[in-house]
Amino acid sequence: MARHFAVLAVQAEGQKLSHPAIDGADADGLPDLPEIPAGSRLVAVVNNGEWQSALDVTYPSVYRKIYRRYQEGTWKAMDIYLIDERRANQIEDGRRVMMNGQPVQDPGRV
């Protein structure tokens, strides 16, 4: 399971990367993982039009899974950021937020 980070912190503090080029895609049409400098984490901020989440996609298998879901339309948008690993540890919160940055209200348990 991917780690989740505070969306607004990633967007404000992370270094936004351009989308990977499809020219570098593998046989499945998935792009190669961008180069990740030592001491950094690769984070994908994804949204479905209602809420958004910041997911750690540093590991190739997680990156490929999230990118495939983006290609399939599960995610309406996907932005990639680099963030310092120490800072990532500080902003790990496991929450998703609405598009305006407000927390998503979790439904009560039955």
C-alpha positions in Angstrom: 0.0 0.0 0.0 1.3 3.4 -0.9 2.1 6.0 1.8 -0.2 9.1 1.7 1.0 12.6 2.3 -0.6 15.9 3.0 -1.8 17.1 -0.4 -1.4 20.8 0.2 2.1 20.5 1.6 3.2 18.4 -1.3 1.8 21.0 -3.8 3.3 23.9 -1.9 6.7 22.5 -1.1 7.4 19.8 -3.7 9.3 20.2 -7.0 6.7 19.7 -9.7 7.9 17.5 -12.6 6.6 17.4 -16.1 4.7 14.3 -17.1 6.8 11.4 -18.3 7.2 11.2 -22.0 5.3 8.4 -23.7 8.3 8.1 -26.0 10.1 6.3 -23.2 7.2 3.9 -22.6 7.6 0.2 -22.3 5.7 -2.5 -24.2 2.6 -1.9 -22.0 2.6 1.8 -22.8 3.6 2.8 -19.3 6.4 5.4 -19.0 9.6 4.8 -17.2 9.9 6.0 -13.7 11.5 9.5 -13.5 14.9 9.7 -12.0 14.7 10.2 -8.2 17.6 11.9 -6.5 19.0 10.3 -3.3 17.1 11.5 -0.2 13.9 12.3 -2.2 10.5 10.7 -2.6 8.4 10.7 -5.8 4.8 11.7 -5.0 1.8 11.6 -7.3 -1.1 14.0 -6.5 -4.1 12.4 -8.1 -7.8 13.5 -8.2 -11.0 12.0 -9.4 -12.7 15.4 -9.8 -14.2 15.4 -6.3 -11.2 14.7 -4.0 -7.5 14.4 -4.2 -4.7 12.4 -2.6 -0.9 12.5 -2.5 0.6 9.0 -2.9 4.2 7.9 -2.6 5.1 6.4 -6.0 8.9 6.1 -5.4 8.8 2.3 -6.1 8.4 1.3 -9.7 5.6 -1.1 -9.1 3.5 1.5 -7.2 4.3 4.2 -9.8 3.2 1.8 -12.6 0.0 0.9 -10.8 -1.0 4.5 -10.2 -0.1 5.6 -13.7 -2.1 2.8 -15.2 -5.2 3.9 -13.2 -4.6 7.5 -14.5 -4.5 6.1 -18.1 -7.7 4.2 -17.5 -9.5 7.3 -16.3 -9.8 6.4 -12.6 -7.9 9.6 -11.9 -8.9 12.7 -13.8 -5.5 14.4 -13.2 -2.1 13.3 -12.0 0.8 15.6 -11.1 4.2 14.3 -10.1 6.4 16.0 -7.4 9.7 15.4 -5.8 9.9 16.0 -2.1 12.6 15.7 0.5 12.4 12.4 2.3 12.7 13.9 5.7 9.9 16.4 4.9 7.8 13.5 3.5 8.1 11.7 6.9 6.8 14.9 8.6 3.8 15.3 6.3 2.6 11.7 6.1 -1.0 11.8 7.2 -2.9 9.2 5.2 -5.8 11.6 4.4 -7.4 12.7 1.2 -8.8 16.1 0.7 -11.5 17.8 -1.3 -10.4 19.7 -4.4 -10.6 22.9 -2.3 -8.2 21.5 0.3 -10.9 20.7 2.9 -10.7 17.2 4.5 -13.0 14.5 3.1 -15.5 13.5 5.7 -15.2 9.7 6.3 -18.6 8.0 6.5 -19.5 6.6 9.9 -19.2 2.9 10.6 -22.4 0.8 10.6 
